[in-house]
Amino acid sequence: MLNKHCKVCNALFKPCPQVENQTYCSKPECQKARKRMWQKNKRETDLSYRENQYAAHRAWLNRNPEYVRPSRKPKKKPDNVIQGTVLQPELNTTIPCEGCGKMDLLIKENLFRTGLYHLKFLNDETKKMDAWIVEITVISKCCNR
């Protein structure tokens, strides 16, 4: 018998001769996927199977009423949280050092004056895809300043 490709992992496997049209290999994750697909198809096409599954689920919930309740209890807020805002008094009282802080923080004085600049791309292995490290060199300054 010829080897086949598994529908889940796409690995080659030798089908069992007793199983006609076998399309899944014997790996546990592939067998779980096969069972999920079978159950989904069975629920969609077989009314009595769907009703039996629903009844079994309801019976399990009735036997285990505490299972759902803990996940729905409101979570206790930590003492330092008020309406979704974390209080950080030590950060609010300190003045950040120069060069620290957010990228989009407004700066009192514009660092770059009008003029021509040369940007030299420095080939740096940065972790961010959209970030460049460049060297900025002044070519000429504007006469207004």
N, CA, C and O of each residue as an XYZ file, in Angstrom:
580
protein
N       0.841     -1.187      0.000
C       0.000      0.000      0.000
C       0.889      1.256      0.000
O       1.926      1.277      0.664
N       0.498      2.276     -0.724
C       1.273      3.508     -0.849
C       1.156      4.374      0.395
O       0.136      4.357      1.085
N       2.210      5.132      0.672
C       2.180      6.087      1.783
C       1.281      7.263      1.420
O       1.114      7.602      0.249
N       0.699      7.882      2.463
C      -0.183      9.030      2.274
C       0.320     10.188      3.122
O       1.125     10.010      4.037
N      -0.174     11.373      2.798
C       0.119     12.558      3.599
C      -1.020     12.766      4.593
O      -2.195     12.686      4.235
N      -0.656     13.034      5.846
C      -1.642     13.291      6.899
C      -2.306     14.640      6.646
O      -1.643     15.593      6.237
N      -3.620     14.722      6.890
C      -4.364     15.963      6.682
C      -3.962     17.060      7.664
O      -4.105     18.244      7.357
N      -3.458     16.682      8.844
C      -3.125     17.670      9.862
C      -1.669     18.094      9.768
O      -1.376     19.276      9.584
N      -0.743     17.128      9.893
C       0.686     17.477      9.959
C       1.399     17.340      8.618
O       2.562     17.725      8.497
N       0.729     16.805      7.623
C       1.261     16.646      6.272
C       2.458     15.690      6.200
O       3.191     15.678      5.211
N       2.649     14.891      7.252
C       3.740     13.914      7.250
C       3.295     12.664      6.501
O       2.112     12.327      6.466
N       4.270     11.985      5.905
C       3.968     10.725      5.234
C       3.732      9.638      6.271
O       4.447      9.559      7.270
N       2.730      8.802      6.033
C       2.466      7.668      6.914
C       1.961      6.504      6.082
O       1.436      6.681      4.983
N       2.130      5.316      6.630
C       1.644      4.110      5.965
C       0.264      3.801      6.516
O       0.133      3.482      7.698
N      -0.783      3.889      5.674
C      -2.132      3.656      6.166
C      -2.351      2.199      6.585
O      -1.745      1.276      6.039
N      -3.220      2.027      7.552
C      -3.579      0.700      8.020
C      -4.449      0.023      6.949
O      -5.404      0.640      6.478
N      -4.158     -1.202      6.554
C      -4.931     -1.844      5.480
C      -6.403     -2.070      5.849
O      -7.251     -2.169      4.962
N      -6.711     -2.151      7.141
C      -8.097     -2.380      7.554
C      -8.941     -1.104      7.510
O     -10.170     -1.178      7.519
N      -8.289      0.078      7.462
C      -9.016      1.344      7.469
C      -9.065      1.898      6.049
O      -8.060      2.342      5.495
N     -10.259      1.857      5.486
C     -10.428      2.342      4.121
C     -10.403      3.866      4.111
O     -11.037      4.483      4.967
N      -9.715      4.478      3.202
C      -9.616      5.940      3.048
C      -9.043      6.626      4.282
O      -9.531      7.688      4.668
N      -8.034      6.057      4.903
C      -7.397      6.678      6.072
C      -6.655      7.930      5.628
O      -5.862      7.893      4.687
N      -6.921      9.055      6.322
C      -6.296     10.315      5.926
C      -5.523     10.980      7.057
O      -4.910     12.027      6.853
N      -5.544     10.381      8.255
C      -4.828     10.933      9.406
C      -3.803      9.918      9.898
O      -4.060      8.714      9.904
N      -2.621     10.423     10.318
C      -1.608      9.532     10.872
C      -1.954      9.194     12.320
O      -2.988      9.632     12.824
N      -1.115      8.432     12.985
C      -1.435      7.955     14.335
C      -0.922      8.862     15.448
O      -1.032      8.502     16.621
N      -0.366     10.023     15.121
C       0.096     10.944     16.168
C      -1.098     11.407     16.992
O      -2.178     11.634     16.447
N      -0.908     11.550     18.317
C      -2.045     11.940     19.177
C      -2.707     13.255     18.764
O      -3.933     13.359     18.791
N      -1.906     14.271     18.378
C      -2.514     15.556     18.001
C      -3.318     15.434     16.710
O      -4.320     16.127     16.537
N      -2.888     14.561     15.807
C      -3.637     14.358     14.562
C      -4.920     13.578     14.833
O      -5.947     13.845     14.208
N      -4.877     12.628     15.746
C      -6.074     11.877     16.107
C      -7.080     12.772     16.826
O      -8.286     12.621     16.634
N      -6.595     13.709     17.658
C      -7.500     14.656     18.314
C      -8.177     15.552     17.283
O      -9.372     15.830     17.380
N      -7.407     16.000     16.300
C      -7.978     16.840     15.244
C      -9.018     16.056     14.443
O     -10.062     16.594     14.076
N      -8.728     14.793     14.177
C      -9.676     13.937     13.455
C     -10.972     13.805     14.238
O     -12.061     13.905     13.672
N     -10.853     13.580     15.546
C     -12.040     13.425     16.383
C     -12.840     14.720     16.449
O     -14.069     14.693     16.397
N     -12.143     15.869     16.564
C     -12.839     17.161     16.584
C     -13.633     17.382     15.304
O     -14.773     17.842     15.347
N     -13.027     17.053     14.162
C     -13.711     17.229     12.879
C     -14.919     16.294     12.784
O     -15.977     16.687     12.291
N     -14.757     15.059     13.256
C     -15.864     14.106     13.228
C     -17.001     14.621     14.098
O     -18.159     14.604     13.680
N     -16.676     15.085     15.320
C     -17.711     15.580     16.221
C     -18.410     16.812     15.656
O     -19.630     16.937     15.763
N     -17.650     17.714     15.061
C     -18.247     18.913     14.472
C     -19.219     18.530     13.363
O     -20.333     19.051     13.299
N     -18.800     17.628     12.499
C     -19.655     17.177     11.404
C     -20.889     16.461     11.953
O     -21.996     16.658     11.452
N     -20.703     15.637     12.973
C     -21.814     14.882     13.561
C     -22.822     15.829     14.208
O     -24.029     15.634     14.070
N     -22.337     16.853     14.912
C     -23.254     17.819     15.534
C     -24.052     18.597     14.482
O     -25.219     18.921     14.699
N     -23.424     18.891     13.356
C     -24.099     19.658     12.310
C     -25.133     18.839     11.561
O     -26.132     19.381     11.090
N     -24.902     17.528     11.446
C     -25.773     16.708     10.597
C     -26.719     15.795     11.360
O     -27.727     15.373     10.792
N     -26.445     15.468     12.624
C     -27.242     14.494     13.361
C     -27.917     15.173     14.552
O     -27.261     15.516     15.535
N     -29.244     15.364     14.454
C     -30.003     16.051     15.484
C     -29.970     15.297     16.820
O     -29.807     15.919     17.870
N     -30.121     13.986     16.794
C     -30.148     13.227     18.046
C     -28.777     13.264     18.740
O     -28.707     13.325     19.967
N     -27.695     13.227     17.962
C     -26.357     13.322     18.551
C     -26.181     14.674     19.232
O     -25.662     14.752     20.345
N     -26.617     15.745     18.555
C     -26.514     17.094     19.110
C     -27.317     17.214     20.404
O     -26.840     17.800     21.376
N     -28.532     16.663     20.423
C     -29.368     16.711     21.625
C     -28.732     15.921     22.770
O     -28.765     16.364     23.918
N     -28.156     14.760     22.466
C     -27.495     13.948     23.487
C     -26.265     14.660     24.054
O     -26.019     14.606     25.259
N     -25.501     15.319     23.199
C     -24.330     16.062     23.657
C     -24.751     17.205     24.576
O     -24.115     17.453     25.600
N     -25.825     17.898     24.207
C     -26.325     19.004     25.024
C     -26.795     18.492     26.383
O     -26.501     19.101     27.411
N     -27.523     17.376     26.390
C     -28.023     16.804     27.645
C     -26.864     16.365     28.532
O     -26.903     16.575     29.745
N     -25.842     15.765     27.950
C     -24.681     15.329     28.727
C     -23.944     16.533     29.306
O     -23.479     16.485     30.445
N     -23.835     17.599     28.541
C     -23.173     18.820     29.009
C     -23.946     19.442     30.174
O     -23.353     19.835     31.179
N     -25.284     19.530     30.033
C     -26.123     20.070     31.100
C     -26.003     19.218     32.364
O     -25.923     19.763     33.465
N     -25.991     17.889     32.223
C     -25.879     16.996     33.381
C     -24.537     17.212     34.080
O     -24.473     17.214     35.310
N     -23.483     17.391     33.316
C     -22.155     17.626     33.910
C     -22.147     18.952     34.668
O     -21.607     19.028     35.771
N     -22.739     19.996     34.087
C     -22.810     21.294     34.757
C     -23.620     21.212     36.047
O     -23.274     21.853     37.039
N     -24.690     20.432     36.038
C     -25.494     20.263     37.251
C     -24.722     19.524     38.340
O     -24.909     19.800     39.525
N     -23.857     18.589     37.951
C     -23.035     17.858     38.923
C     -21.859     18.692     39.411
O     -21.324     18.425     40.487
N     -21.445     19.700     38.641
C     -20.283     20.525     38.963
C     -20.653     22.010     38.931
O     -20.126     22.747     38.098
N     -21.536     22.463     39.806
C     -21.990     23.856     39.723
C     -20.897     24.864     40.061
O     -20.961     26.008     39.611
N     -19.904     24.468     40.838
C     -18.846     25.397     41.231
C     -17.837     25.655     40.112
O     -17.016     26.566     40.217
N     -17.893     24.870     39.059
C     -16.898     25.008     37.988
C     -16.968     26.366     37.298
O     -15.924     26.970     37.048
N     -18.137     26.856     36.989
C     -18.294     28.106     36.244
C     -18.172     29.314     37.156
O     -17.657     30.349     36.731
N     -18.617     29.216     38.365
C     -18.698     30.376     39.245
C     -17.366     31.049     39.542
O     -17.309     32.277     39.488
N     -16.283     30.328     39.854
C     -15.042     31.054     40.182
C     -14.540     31.950     39.058
O     -13.985     33.016     39.325
N     -14.722     31.546     37.821
C     -14.217     32.360     36.712
C     -15.068     33.607     36.486
O     -14.627     34.541     35.816
N     -16.278     33.635     37.036
C     -17.149     34.787     36.817
C     -17.196     35.736     38.003
O     -17.855     36.774     37.936
N     -16.509     35.400     39.084
C     -16.468     36.306     40.227
C     -15.661     37.542     39.851
O     -14.661     37.429     39.142
N     -16.080     38.727     40.314
C     -15.270     39.917     40.016
C     -13.921     39.814     40.716
O     -13.824     39.397     41.870
N     -12.903     40.201     39.995
C     -11.548     40.129     40.538
C     -11.295     41.300     41.470
O     -11.698     42.430     41.192
N     -10.624     41.020     42.581
C     -10.301     42.070     43.540
C      -9.218     42.965     42.953
O      -8.203     42.493     42.442
N      -9.460     44.261     43.040
C      -8.484     45.214     42.529
C      -7.369     45.386     43.555
O      -7.636     45.407     44.757
N      -6.134     45.509     43.102
C      -5.051     45.807     44.042
C      -5.267     47.168     44.702
O      -5.995     48.011     44.177
N      -4.639     47.374     45.840
C      -4.811     48.621     46.595
C      -4.324     49.852     45.847
O      -4.802     50.956     46.104
N      -3.381     49.682     44.923
C      -2.819     50.849     44.244
C      -3.529     51.154     42.920
O      -2.994     51.901     42.101
N      -4.716     50.595     42.697
C      -5.447     50.842     41.457
C      -6.748     51.569     41.777
O      -7.524     51.127     42.624
N      -6.979     52.685     41.094
C      -8.226     53.421     41.234
C      -8.785     53.649     39.836
O      -8.167     54.330     39.017
N      -9.948     53.080     39.566
C     -10.640     53.199     38.287
C      -9.710     52.945     37.104
O      -9.674     53.739     36.164
N      -8.966     51.856     37.142
C      -8.136     51.443     36.029
C      -6.816     52.157     35.904
O      -6.059     51.859     34.980
N      -6.499     53.087     36.786
C      -5.240     53.810     36.719
C      -4.346     53.385     37.868
O      -4.761     53.436     39.025
N      -3.152     52.976     37.573
C      -2.213     52.581     38.614
C      -1.554     53.827     39.176
O      -1.031     54.659     38.436
N      -1.588     53.944     40.497
C      -0.970     55.097     41.139
C       0.526     54.851     41.255
O       0.953     53.829     41.793
N       1.304     55.767     40.763
C       2.751     55.640     40.806
C       3.338     56.932     41.357
O       3.888     57.731     40.599
N       3.229     57.146     42.654
C       3.679     58.439     43.196
C       5.163     58.679     43.002
O       5.573     59.817     42.775
N       5.974     57.644     43.085
C       7.417     57.865     42.928
C       7.773     58.268     41.507
O       8.746     58.996     41.309
N       7.019     57.820     40.512
C       7.290     58.220     39.134
C       6.767     59.625     38.855
O       7.349     60.362     38.060
N       5.665     59.993     39.511
C       5.089     61.310     39.279
C       5.928     62.428     39.899
O       5.892     63.560     39.416
N       6.679     62.132     40.954
C       7.454     63.174     41.627
C       8.851     63.322     41.068
O       9.489     64.353     41.280
N       9.344     62.324     40.364
C      10.705     62.406     39.837
C      10.704     63.058     38.477
O       9.742     62.938     37.718
N      11.773     63.740     38.175
C      11.947     64.355     36.869
C      12.822     63.417     36.050
O      13.922     63.075     36.485
N      12.359     62.991     34.870
C      13.169     62.063     34.095
C      14.464     62.720     33.609
O      14.514     63.921     33.344
N      15.479     61.914     33.505
C      16.759     62.423     33.029
C      16.651     62.759     31.541
O      15.721     62.318     30.867
N      17.584     63.525     31.044
C      17.580     63.891     29.637
C      17.850     62.646     28.813
O      18.775     61.892     29.113
N      17.068     62.428     27.798
C      17.209     61.234     26.982
C      16.285     60.116     27.430
O      16.121     59.124     26.720
N      15.671     60.267     28.622
C      14.724     59.264     29.111
C      13.314     59.720     28.764
O      13.094     60.880     28.419
N      12.392     58.825     28.856
C      11.004     59.193     28.663
C      10.455     58.652     27.377
O      11.068     57.803     26.729
N       9.291     59.148     27.006
C       8.607     58.655     25.841
C       9.185     59.258     24.569
O       9.736     60.359     24.572
N       9.043     58.499     23.472
C       9.549     58.968     22.189
C       8.794     60.189     21.696
O       9.378     61.080     21.079
N       7.485     60.231     21.968
C       6.670     61.315     21.432
C       6.471     62.453     22.427
O       5.562     63.268     22.267
N       7.310     62.513     23.445
C       7.241     63.564     24.446
C       7.583     64.907     23.798
O       8.561     65.020     23.060
N       6.765     65.917     24.085
C       7.026     67.239     23.521
C       8.291     67.823     24.143
O       8.462     67.797     25.362
N       9.156     68.338     23.314
C      10.416     68.918     23.775
C      10.271     70.427     23.695
O       9.755     70.958     22.712
N      10.735     71.125     24.748
C      10.571     72.571     24.799
C      11.248     73.261     23.624
O      10.675     74.159     23.009
N      12.443     72.845     23.324
C      13.177     73.474     22.235
C      13.377     72.453     21.131
O      13.770     71.318     21.398
N      13.113     72.843     19.903
C      13.283     71.949     18.775
C      14.767     71.665     18.587
O      15.564     72.589     18.425
N      15.132     70.408     18.607
C      16.537     70.030     18.466
C      17.053     70.275     17.055
O      18.234     70.566     16.866
N      16.172     70.158     16.061
C      16.601     70.288     14.683
C      16.129     71.618     14.119
O      14.935     71.918     14.092
N      17.059     72.376     13.685
C      16.757     73.649     13.047
C      16.563     73.406     11.551
O      16.940     72.364     11.015
N      15.968     74.390     10.901
C      15.807     74.311      9.467
C      17.186     74.312      8.828
O      18.053     75.093      9.221
N      17.390     73.458      7.864
C      18.680     73.366      7.192
C      18.801     72.053      6.446
O      17.842     71.287      6.354
N      19.974     71.800      5.920
C      20.225     70.553      5.200
C      21.024     69.620      6.086
O      21.994     70.022      6.729
N      20.611     68.398      6.109
C      21.275     67.390      6.921
C      21.604     66.187      6.058
O      20.922     65.909      5.072
N      22.633     65.494      6.429
C      23.008     64.244      5.776
C      22.701     63.116      6.755
O      23.202     63.117      7.880
N      21.885     62.159      6.336
C      21.560     61.005      7.168
C      22.366     59.821      6.673
O      22.264     59.437      5.508
N      23.157     59.249      7.545
C      23.948     58.082      7.194
C      23.377     56.895      7.963
O      23.392     56.875      9.194
N      22.878     55.915      7.232
C      22.298     54.733      7.853
C      23.416     53.883      8.452
O      24.359     53.495      7.761
N      23.295     53.604      9.735
C      24.249     52.733     10.417
C      23.638     51.349     10.472
O      22.561     51.166     11.038
N      24.310     50.383      9.895
C      23.779     49.028      9.838
C      23.853     48.406     11.221
O      24.859     47.810     11.606
N      22.775     48.560     11.949
C      22.711     48.039     13.303
C      21.650     46.950     13.348
O      20.584     47.097     12.750
N      21.926     45.889     14.034
C      20.979     44.783     14.151
C      19.980     45.104     15.256
O      20.072     44.575     16.364
N      19.022     45.979     14.943
C      18.018     46.347     15.939
C      16.921     45.304     15.961
O      16.714     44.575     14.992
N      16.219     45.244     17.084
C      15.139     44.281     17.247
C      13.864     44.758     16.547
O      13.022     43.950     16.155
N      13.730     46.074     16.394
C      12.523     46.598     15.775
C      12.712     46.669     14.270
O      13.766     47.069     13.776
N      11.667     46.271     13.550
C      11.746     46.270     12.094
C      11.634     47.680     11.525
O      12.209     47.970     10.476
N      10.895     48.565     12.213
C      10.651     49.888     11.661
C      11.553     50.960     12.258
O      11.280     52.151     12.103
N      12.618     50.559     12.933
C      13.526     51.532     13.553
C      14.860     51.518     12.810
O      15.383     50.463     12.449
N      15.388     52.706     12.596
C      16.707     52.859     11.983
C      17.590     53.607     12.958
O      17.115     54.458     13.711
N      18.849     53.299     12.946
C      19.827     54.095     13.672
C      20.630     54.837     12.618
O      21.229     54.230     11.731
N      20.633     56.178     12.729
C      21.298     56.994     11.725
C      22.246     57.969     12.404
O      22.102     58.291     13.583
N      23.199     58.421     11.643
C      24.100     59.490     12.080
C      23.679     60.738     11.335
O      23.584     60.725     10.107
N      23.424     61.823     12.062
C      22.953     63.068     11.454
C      24.102     64.078     11.440
O      24.696     64.384     12.474
N      24.397     64.582     10.246
C      25.454     65.562     10.082
C      24.877     66.818      9.437
O      24.157     66.729      8.443
N      25.187     67.985      9.994
C      24.691     69.228      9.455
C      25.493     69.576      8.197
O      26.724     69.608      8.225
N      24.788     69.834      7.103
C      25.444     70.260      5.864
C      25.460     71.782      5.809
O      26.502     72.387      5.557
N      24.294     72.408      6.047
C      24.248     73.860      6.112
C      23.087     74.276      7.009
O      22.049     73.617      7.057
N      23.288     75.382      7.714
C      22.257     75.910      8.600
C      21.473     76.979      7.875
O      21.974     77.614      6.947
N      20.255     77.170      8.298
C      19.424     78.225      7.744
C      19.931     79.568      8.271
O      20.411     79.654      9.401
N      19.824     80.594      7.463
C      20.324     81.913      7.869
C      19.383     82.630      8.819
O      19.783     83.636      9.406
N      18.151     82.166      9.002
C      17.166     82.831      9.856
C      17.504     82.684     11.333
O      17.089     83.529     12.126
N      18.216     81.679     11.730
C      18.456     81.443     13.151
C      19.895     81.625     13.478
O      20.290     81.467     14.633
